[in-house]
Amino acid sequence: MNQPLDDNEPRPPMTYGERHAWGYLTTAIAVPIVYGAIMLDRLGSTPAEQIDFQVPLLLAIGISIALNVFLAPAPQRGRDRRDERDIAIDRRGAAAAYRTLIFGAVLALAVTSLEASPFWIANALYLAFVLSAVAESIVKIAAYRRGW
């Protein structure tokens, strides 16, 4: 395992994996905040059953994908120098994402079993995916920053 850096030591350049995790985290937080603000505004004046959420939700998903292309792009051929550490960090991040997604899916099933409107069910599923992406990114960034 790598040792954490002293505060006086210069930080080495950010690896592709860490840059990717930061870009993914940025998108996973920014887009849902905007989507959530729009939905909260609509909830202030309209009952949940009458809100047209499908287009904004699909736009939020599409914008997230497009932003990830720019904020967390795939490395150019030959520049992705992943080693065992990167692979282990990816696995740890994926495991955190899967656990969070399972928790979110159970939450969505609970909302469904309460016979909630499709608005709440869809947003519970969206929240599960958002929390999954955030958890994965945070675990990866922490592993890169603290040493692995």
N, CA, C and O of each residue as an XYZ file, in Angstrom:
592
protein
N       0.832     -1.185      0.000
C       0.000      0.000      0.000
C       0.873      1.242      0.000
O       1.917      1.288      0.650
N       0.437      2.226     -0.724
C       1.153      3.498     -0.725
C       0.875      4.243      0.565
O      -0.213      4.137      1.132
N       1.846      4.986      1.022
C       1.699      5.797      2.212
C       1.131      7.156      1.826
O       1.432      7.676      0.752
N       0.300      7.736      2.712
C      -0.194      9.089      2.414
C       0.967     10.075      2.324
O       2.000      9.903      2.972
N       0.782     11.086      1.528
C       1.822     12.101      1.353
C       1.852     13.042      2.548
O       0.815     13.340      3.141
N       3.055     13.509      2.900
C       3.180     14.558      3.903
C       2.642     15.851      3.309
O       2.581     16.012      2.090
N       2.256     16.764      4.178
C       1.746     18.048      3.688
C       2.820     18.848      2.973
O       2.508     19.699      2.139
N       4.092     18.584      3.291
C       5.184     19.344      2.686
C       5.634     18.786      1.343
O       6.312     19.477      0.583
N       5.267     17.559      1.046
C       5.688     16.942     -0.211
C       4.787     17.407     -1.350
O       3.576     17.538     -1.170
N       5.371     17.656     -2.519
C       4.524     18.042     -3.652
C       3.683     16.847     -4.105
O       4.138     15.704     -4.092
N       2.467     17.138     -4.496
C       1.551     16.088     -4.950
C       1.889     15.727     -6.393
O       2.047     16.611     -7.234
N       1.998     14.431     -6.681
C       2.251     14.036     -8.063
C       1.053     14.399     -8.942
O      -0.040     14.640     -8.428
N       1.248     14.439    -10.256
C       0.132     14.779    -11.138
C      -1.016     13.778    -10.956
O      -0.800     12.605    -10.652
N      -2.229     14.273    -11.149
C      -3.410     13.457    -10.983
C      -3.454     12.365    -12.061
O      -3.233     12.640    -13.241
N      -3.736     11.147    -11.650
C      -3.839     10.050    -12.613
C      -5.137     10.175    -13.394
O      -6.040     10.921    -13.015
N      -5.213      9.436    -14.485
C      -6.439      9.454    -15.281
C      -7.617      8.987    -14.431
O      -8.700      9.567    -14.503
N      -7.416      7.946    -13.631
C      -8.506      7.403    -12.820
C      -9.065      8.425    -11.855
O     -10.279      8.505    -11.668
N      -8.189      9.210    -11.236
C      -8.658     10.231    -10.301
C      -9.362     11.361    -11.043
O     -10.402     11.843    -10.593
N      -8.810     11.786    -12.166
C      -9.471     12.835    -12.969
C     -10.861     12.386    -13.391
O     -11.818     13.158    -13.335
N     -10.963     11.137    -13.811
C     -12.244     10.578    -14.230
C     -13.227     10.587    -13.058
O     -14.389     10.953    -13.232
N     -12.778     10.194    -11.881
C     -13.652     10.165    -10.711
C     -14.141     11.568    -10.350
O     -15.306     11.741     -9.993
N     -13.263     12.573    -10.439
C     -13.673     13.943    -10.158
C     -14.705     14.435    -11.178
O     -15.681     15.085    -10.803
N     -14.501     14.134    -12.445
C     -15.462     14.535    -13.470
C     -16.806     13.868    -13.279
O     -17.851     14.502    -13.428
N     -16.780     12.594    -12.951
C     -18.004     11.827    -12.730
C     -18.752     12.368    -11.513
O     -19.976     12.497    -11.542
N     -18.018     12.684    -10.445
C     -18.631     13.229     -9.239
C     -19.269     14.592     -9.522
O     -20.376     14.869     -9.062
N     -18.582     15.423    -10.265
C     -19.107     16.747    -10.601
C     -20.436     16.627    -11.328
O     -21.402     17.312    -10.993
N     -20.478     15.764    -12.312
C     -21.709     15.559    -13.066
C     -22.794     14.941    -12.199
O     -23.957     15.338    -12.265
N     -22.403     13.962    -11.379
C     -23.376     13.249    -10.547
C     -24.005     14.144     -9.492
O     -25.066     13.817     -8.961
N     -23.373     15.261     -9.181
C     -23.944     16.188     -8.199
C     -24.649     17.360     -8.892
O     -25.761     17.724     -8.512
N     -24.018     17.942     -9.889
C     -24.537     19.166    -10.509
C     -25.872     18.953    -11.224
O     -26.823     19.704    -11.003
N     -25.943     17.946    -12.066
C     -27.158     17.745    -12.863
C     -28.366     17.425    -11.978
O     -29.424     18.019    -12.183
N     -28.257     16.514    -11.003
C     -29.419     16.251    -10.144
C     -29.848     17.460     -9.298
O     -31.026     17.598     -8.970
N     -28.904     18.325     -8.951
C     -29.286     19.526     -8.207
C     -30.186     20.405     -9.072
O     -31.206     20.906     -8.600
N     -29.815     20.591    -10.319
C     -30.641     21.403    -11.228
C     -31.992     20.730    -11.446
O     -33.033     21.383    -11.372
N     -31.976     19.420    -11.716
C     -33.227     18.680    -11.913
C     -34.095     18.776    -10.654
O     -35.299     19.018    -10.747
N     -33.493     18.587     -9.488
C     -34.244     18.656     -8.234
C     -34.861     20.022     -8.010
O     -35.999     20.121     -7.549
N     -34.123     21.080     -8.330
C     -34.655     22.435     -8.177
C     -35.873     22.644     -9.076
O     -36.861     23.254     -8.667
N     -35.791     22.135    -10.296
C     -36.922     22.261    -11.225
C     -38.136     21.501    -10.693
O     -39.255     22.011    -10.729
N     -37.913     20.278    -10.199
C     -39.024     19.474     -9.696
C     -39.608     20.066     -8.415
O     -40.825     20.048     -8.234
N     -38.772     20.585     -7.530
C     -39.287     21.212     -6.304
C     -40.124     22.440     -6.627
O     -41.136     22.701     -5.976
N     -39.695     23.193     -7.639
C     -40.477     24.346     -8.067
C     -41.849     23.904     -8.565
O     -42.863     24.524     -8.243
N     -41.875     22.838     -9.345
C     -43.153     22.330     -9.863
C     -44.018     21.756     -8.745
O     -45.240     21.897     -8.768
N     -43.386     21.113     -7.773
C     -44.150     20.541     -6.653
C     -44.796     21.623     -5.800
O     -45.794     21.374     -5.124
N     -44.230     22.816     -5.834
C     -44.798     23.919     -5.055
C     -46.168     24.353     -5.538
O     -46.958     24.892     -4.764
N     -46.455     24.123     -6.808
C     -47.720     24.603     -7.360
C     -48.589     23.498     -7.963
O     -49.737     23.756     -8.326
N     -48.072     22.287     -8.077
C     -48.793     21.210     -8.748
C     -48.674     19.922     -7.933
O     -47.596     19.614     -7.425
N     -49.759     19.170     -7.803
C     -49.648     17.869     -7.139
C     -48.726     16.931     -7.934
O     -48.643     17.017     -9.160
N     -48.050     16.053     -7.228
C     -47.072     15.150     -7.858
C     -47.689     14.322     -8.973
O     -47.032     14.039     -9.975
N     -48.934     13.938     -8.810
C     -49.594     13.099     -9.817
C     -49.772     13.817    -11.155
O     -49.926     13.169    -12.190
N     -49.753     15.143    -11.140
C     -50.003     15.923    -12.353
C     -48.736     16.522    -12.960
O     -48.806     17.214    -13.976
N     -47.598     16.270    -12.358
C     -46.345     16.857    -12.864
C     -45.847     16.052    -14.054
O     -45.769     14.825    -14.005
N     -45.513     16.763    -15.120
C     -44.864     16.130    -16.272
C     -43.362     16.115    -15.989
O     -42.666     17.107    -16.204
N     -42.884     14.985    -15.508
C     -41.483     14.865    -15.111
C     -40.650     14.086    -16.116
O     -39.421     14.094    -16.038
N     -41.301     13.413    -17.060
C     -40.596     12.494    -17.942
C     -39.543     13.191    -18.796
O     -38.405     12.728    -18.861
N     -39.894     14.278    -19.442
C     -38.943     14.967    -20.311
C     -37.782     15.557    -19.502
O     -36.631     15.367    -19.895
N     -38.029     16.263    -18.392
C     -36.891     16.759    -17.613
C     -36.000     15.633    -17.075
O     -34.779     15.778    -17.023
N     -36.606     14.525    -16.679
C     -35.814     13.407    -16.166
C     -34.942     12.817    -17.270
O     -33.757     12.560    -17.058
N     -35.520     12.605    -18.430
C     -34.732     12.071    -19.553
C     -33.661     13.070    -19.987
O     -32.558     12.672    -20.361
N     -33.977     14.349    -19.940
C     -32.966     15.369    -20.261
C     -31.831     15.346    -19.242
O     -30.663     15.455    -19.615
N     -32.160     15.208    -17.972
C     -31.125     15.151    -16.935
C     -30.208     13.955    -17.168
O     -28.990     14.070    -17.033
N     -30.780     12.825    -17.511
C     -29.968     11.636    -17.775
C     -29.094     11.858    -19.008
O     -27.903     11.548    -18.991
N     -29.683     12.390    -20.070
C     -28.926     12.647    -21.293
C     -27.828     13.670    -21.096
O     -26.723     13.501    -21.611
N     -28.116     14.729    -20.356
C     -27.109     15.761    -20.086
C     -25.973     15.177    -19.250
O     -24.805     15.496    -19.474
N     -26.315     14.329    -18.292
C     -25.275     13.680    -17.478
C     -24.337     12.856    -18.350
O     -23.119     12.910    -18.183
N     -24.896     12.110    -19.261
C     -24.077     11.284    -20.159
C     -23.191     12.178    -21.020
O     -21.998     11.919    -21.174
N     -23.782     13.231    -21.578
C     -23.004     14.133    -22.438
C     -21.898     14.844    -21.658
O     -20.778     14.972    -22.152
N     -22.198     15.304    -20.456
C     -21.176     15.975    -19.650
C     -20.047     15.026    -19.269
O     -18.886     15.430    -19.200
N     -20.388     13.772    -19.024
C     -19.341     12.805    -18.687
C     -18.389     12.573    -19.848
O     -17.223     12.239    -19.639
N     -18.871     12.745    -21.054
C     -17.992     12.620    -22.214
C     -16.918     13.705    -22.174
O     -15.778     13.472    -22.575
N     -17.291     14.903    -21.684
C     -16.345     16.010    -21.645
C     -15.579     16.101    -20.320
O     -14.382     16.391    -20.317
N     -16.259     15.856    -19.199
C     -15.605     15.990    -17.897
C     -14.831     14.742    -17.484
O     -13.876     14.823    -16.711
N     -15.243     13.600    -17.997
C     -14.574     12.347    -17.645
C     -14.362     11.517    -18.909
O     -14.883     10.407    -19.020
N     -13.596     12.055    -19.865
C     -13.440     11.365    -21.143
C     -12.569     10.118    -21.017
O     -11.762      9.986    -20.097
N     -12.755      9.228    -21.953
C     -11.894      8.046    -22.020
C     -10.498      8.490    -22.432
O     -10.351      9.428    -23.215
N      -9.482      7.831    -21.916
C      -8.114      8.239    -22.290
C      -7.819      7.919    -23.745
O      -8.404      7.013    -24.338
N      -6.904      8.681    -24.298
C      -6.482      8.402    -25.669
C      -5.719      7.087    -25.685
O      -5.112      6.689    -24.691
N      -5.760      6.436    -26.805
C      -5.103      5.136    -26.937
C      -3.618      5.249    -26.555
O      -2.906      6.135    -27.027
N      -3.181      4.345    -25.706
C      -1.794      4.324    -25.284
C      -1.480      5.209    -24.094
O      -0.375      5.154    -23.554
N      -2.456      6.040    -23.672
C      -2.200      6.948    -22.554
C      -2.773      6.418    -21.242
O      -2.477      6.959    -20.176
N      -3.580      5.379    -21.308
C      -4.178      4.812    -20.108
C      -3.205      3.810    -19.503
O      -3.200      2.632    -19.861
N      -2.403      4.287    -18.602
C      -1.398      3.438    -17.958
C      -1.927      2.967    -16.608
O      -1.455      3.396    -15.556
N      -2.898      2.094    -16.657
C      -3.486      1.577    -15.421
C      -2.603      0.477    -14.856
O      -2.073     -0.362    -15.583
N      -2.464      0.509    -13.553
C      -1.694     -0.533    -12.893
C      -2.622     -1.274    -11.921
O      -3.836     -1.071    -11.922
N      -2.030     -2.124    -11.107
C      -2.825     -2.922    -10.172
C      -3.596     -2.041     -9.202
O      -4.725     -2.357     -8.824
N      -2.989     -0.948     -8.808
C      -3.635     -0.026     -7.880
C      -4.902      0.556     -8.495
O      -5.944      0.603     -7.841
N      -4.823      0.999     -9.745
C      -5.994      1.556    -10.420
C      -7.111      0.523    -10.539
O      -8.284      0.835    -10.335
N      -6.738     -0.687    -10.866
C      -7.734     -1.756    -11.007
C      -8.402     -2.037     -9.669
O      -9.617     -2.224     -9.613
N      -7.618     -2.070     -8.585
C      -8.173     -2.311     -7.254
C      -9.096     -1.168     -6.829
O     -10.151     -1.402     -6.240
N      -8.697      0.057     -7.128
C      -9.528      1.207     -6.792
C     -10.830      1.161     -7.583
O     -11.894      1.448     -7.033
N     -10.762      0.807     -8.861
C     -11.980      0.665     -9.665
C     -12.914     -0.376     -9.069
O     -14.124     -0.160     -9.000
N     -12.369     -1.489     -8.645
C     -13.195     -2.547     -8.048
C     -13.847     -2.078     -6.759
O     -15.024     -2.347     -6.519
N     -13.084     -1.379     -5.929
C     -13.630     -0.880     -4.664
C     -14.745      0.133     -4.948
O     -15.783      0.103     -4.287
N     -14.545      1.017     -5.909
C     -15.575      1.988     -6.267
C     -16.820      1.322     -6.823
O     -17.942      1.703     -6.488
N     -16.616      0.316     -7.679
C     -17.758     -0.408     -8.248
C     -18.541     -1.132     -7.157
O     -19.770     -1.175     -7.204
N     -17.846     -1.697     -6.182
C     -18.524     -2.386     -5.083
C     -19.379     -1.409     -4.280
O     -20.506     -1.730     -3.903
N     -18.845     -0.226     -4.023
C     -19.623      0.796     -3.302
C     -20.836      1.216     -4.126
O     -21.920      1.418     -3.579
N     -20.658      1.346     -5.426
C     -21.762      1.731     -6.304
C     -22.850      0.661     -6.298
O     -24.034      0.989     -6.221
N     -22.470     -0.596     -6.378
C     -23.458     -1.681     -6.386
C     -24.232     -1.735     -5.082
O     -25.452     -1.894     -5.095
N     -23.540     -1.606     -3.953
C     -24.232     -1.636     -2.658
C     -25.223     -0.478     -2.551
O     -26.343     -0.654     -2.072
N     -24.810      0.684     -2.992
C     -25.692      1.847     -2.927
C     -26.879      1.681     -3.864
O     -28.002      2.043     -3.512
N     -26.643      1.143     -5.041
C     -27.724      0.940     -6.002
C     -28.735     -0.079     -5.490
O     -29.937      0.083     -5.698
N     -28.261     -1.122     -4.829
C     -29.173     -2.115     -4.263
C     -30.047     -1.468     -3.195
O     -31.258     -1.690     -3.162
N     -29.435     -0.663     -2.319
C     -30.198      0.052     -1.301
C     -31.252      0.948     -1.964
O     -32.402      0.988     -1.525
N     -30.862      1.654     -3.005
C     -31.791      2.532     -3.711
C     -32.903      1.776     -4.401
O     -34.039      2.249     -4.446
N     -32.597      0.607     -4.942
C     -33.628     -0.207     -5.590
C     -34.647     -0.694     -4.567
O     -35.845     -0.737     -4.849
N     -34.172     -1.057     -3.382
C     -35.091     -1.456     -2.307
C     -35.979     -0.276     -1.920
O     -37.176     -0.442     -1.682
N     -35.387      0.913     -1.860
C     -36.167      2.118     -1.572
C     -37.243      2.327     -2.643
O     -38.392      2.626     -2.319
N     -36.874      2.170     -3.904
C     -37.836      2.338     -4.993
C     -38.949      1.286     -4.909
O     -40.114      1.587     -5.166
N     -38.585      0.061     -4.550
C     -39.610     -0.979     -4.377
C     -40.547     -0.638     -3.222
O     -41.749     -0.889     -3.298
N     -39.999     -0.067     -2.158
C     -40.835      0.338     -1.027
C     -41.814      1.432     -1.448
O     -42.991      1.402     -1.088
N     -41.310      2.392     -2.214
C     -42.177      3.465     -2.708
C     -43.266      2.883     -3.605
O     -44.417      3.316     -3.546
N     -42.911      1.913     -4.426
C     -43.876      1.267     -5.308
C     -44.926      0.509     -4.507
O     -46.115      0.560     -4.819
N     -44.477     -0.195     -3.473
C     -45.428     -0.976     -2.669
C     -46.407     -0.080     -1.909
O     -47.487     -0.528     -1.524
N     -46.038      1.172     -1.695
C     -46.945      2.130     -1.066
C     -47.931      2.723     -2.077
O     -48.730      3.599     -1.744
N     -47.861      2.231     -3.310
C     -48.713      2.683     -4.408
C     -48.600      4.187     -4.643
O     -49.592      4.886     -4.847
N     -47.370      4.650     -4.608
C     -47.107      6.057     -4.871
C     -47.286      6.346     -6.356
O     -47.360      5.432     -7.178
N     -47.355      7.621     -6.679
C     -47.510      8.012     -8.083
C     -46.220      7.697     -8.846
O     -45.151      7.585     -8.246
N     -46.323      7.557    -10.156
C     -45.122      7.297    -10.968
C     -44.035      8.352    -10.773
O     -42.852      8.042    -10.911
N     -44.408      9.581    -10.458
C     -43.436     10.640    -10.192
C     -42.472     10.218     -9.092
O     -41.256     10.330     -9.253
N     -43.006      9.734     -7.977
C     -42.170      9.362     -6.836
C     -41.365      8.102     -7.119
O     -40.217      7.990     -6.689
N     -41.945      7.168     -7.827
C     -41.232      5.927     -8.156
C     -40.045      6.223     -9.071
O     -38.934      5.752     -8.831
N     -40.290      7.005    -10.118
C     -39.216      7.341    -11.064
C     -38.115      8.136    -10.377
O     -36.932      7.909    -10.628
N     -38.496      9.058     -9.521
C     -37.492      9.865     -8.834
C     -36.728      9.070     -7.786
O     -35.560      9.358     -7.523
N     -37.368      8.074     -7.184
C     -36.646      7.196     -6.261
C     -35.596      6.389     -7.023
O     -34.482      6.201     -6.535
N     -35.944      5.918     -8.205
C     -34.973      5.188     -9.034
C     -33.832      6.109     -9.483
O     -32.665      5.718     -9.457
N     -34.176      7.322     -9.891
C     -33.149      8.285    -10.296
C     -32.212      8.591     -9.128
O     -30.995      8.657     -9.300
N     -32.786      8.777     -7.943
C     -31.983      9.023     -6.756
C     -31.038      7.854     -6.481
O     -29.893      8.056     -6.076
N     -31.520      6.638     -6.703
C     -30.661      5.458     -6.496
C     -29.444      5.505     -7.414
O     -28.326      5.232     -6.976
N     -29.651      5.848     -8.674
C     -28.534      5.927     -9.611
C     -27.594      7.086     -9.270
O     -26.376      6.956     -9.392
N     -28.159      8.210     -8.845
C     -27.335      9.360     -8.471
C     -26.469      9.018     -7.266
O     -25.264      9.272     -7.276
N     -27.072      8.445     -6.228
C     -26.312      8.082     -5.032
C     -25.253      7.032     -5.338
O     -24.178      7.030     -4.739
N     -25.561      6.149     -6.266
C     -24.593      5.136     -6.691
C     -23.374      5.786     -7.332
O     -22.239      5.422     -7.026
N     -23.606      6.743     -8.219
C     -22.499      7.438     -8.889
C     -21.683      8.256     -7.894
O     -20.455      8.294     -7.978
N     -22.356      8.907     -6.958
C     -21.658      9.709     -5.949
C     -20.816      8.810     -5.056
O     -19.657      9.119     -4.776
N     -21.391      7.701     -4.609
C     -20.653      6.781     -3.737
C     -19.421      6.227     -4.444
O     -18.340      6.164     -3.858
N     -19.584      5.826     -5.702
C     -18.447      5.299     -6.462
C     -17.337      6.334     -6.586
O     -16.165      6.019     -6.382
N     -17.700      7.552     -6.916
C     -16.706      8.604     -7.095
C     -15.990      8.940     -5.797
O     -14.769      9.093     -5.778
N     -16.737      9.053     -4.726
C     -16.126      9.399     -3.438
C     -15.166      8.316     -2.978
O     -14.078      8.617     -2.489
N     -15.558      7.062     -3.130
C     -14.675      5.965     -2.730
C     -13.390      5.991     -3.559
O     -12.298      5.811     -3.019
N     -13.517      6.214     -4.855
C     -12.326      6.251     -5.713
C     -11.418      7.434     -5.365
O     -10.203      7.271     -5.253
N     -11.996      8.605     -5.197
C     -11.199      9.789     -4.876
C     -10.493      9.600     -3.537
O      -9.312      9.922     -3.399
N     -11.213      9.084     -2.563
C     -10.607      8.844     -1.255
C      -9.449      7.859     -1.365
O      -8.415      8.044     -0.723
N      -9.613      6.820     -2.169
C      -8.541      5.835     -2.331
C      -7.336      6.461     -3.012
O      -6.201      6.187     -2.622
N      -7.553      7.289     -4.011
C      -6.426      7.951     -4.682
C      -5.761      8.969     -3.750
O      -4.535      9.080     -3.744
N      -6.537      9.704     -2.974
C      -5.991     10.768     -2.132
C      -5.273     10.230     -0.898
O      -4.215     10.739     -0.526
N      -5.829      9.224     -0.272
C      -5.241      8.703      0.964
C      -4.142      7.692      0.722
O      -3.367      7.371      1.623
N      -4.081      7.200     -0.482
C      -3.111      6.151     -0.769
C      -3.785      4.802     -0.710
O      -4.738      4.589      0.039
N      -3.279      3.913     -1.502
C      -3.893      2.597     -1.603
C      -2.883      1.543     -1.282
O      -3.202      0.354     -1.310
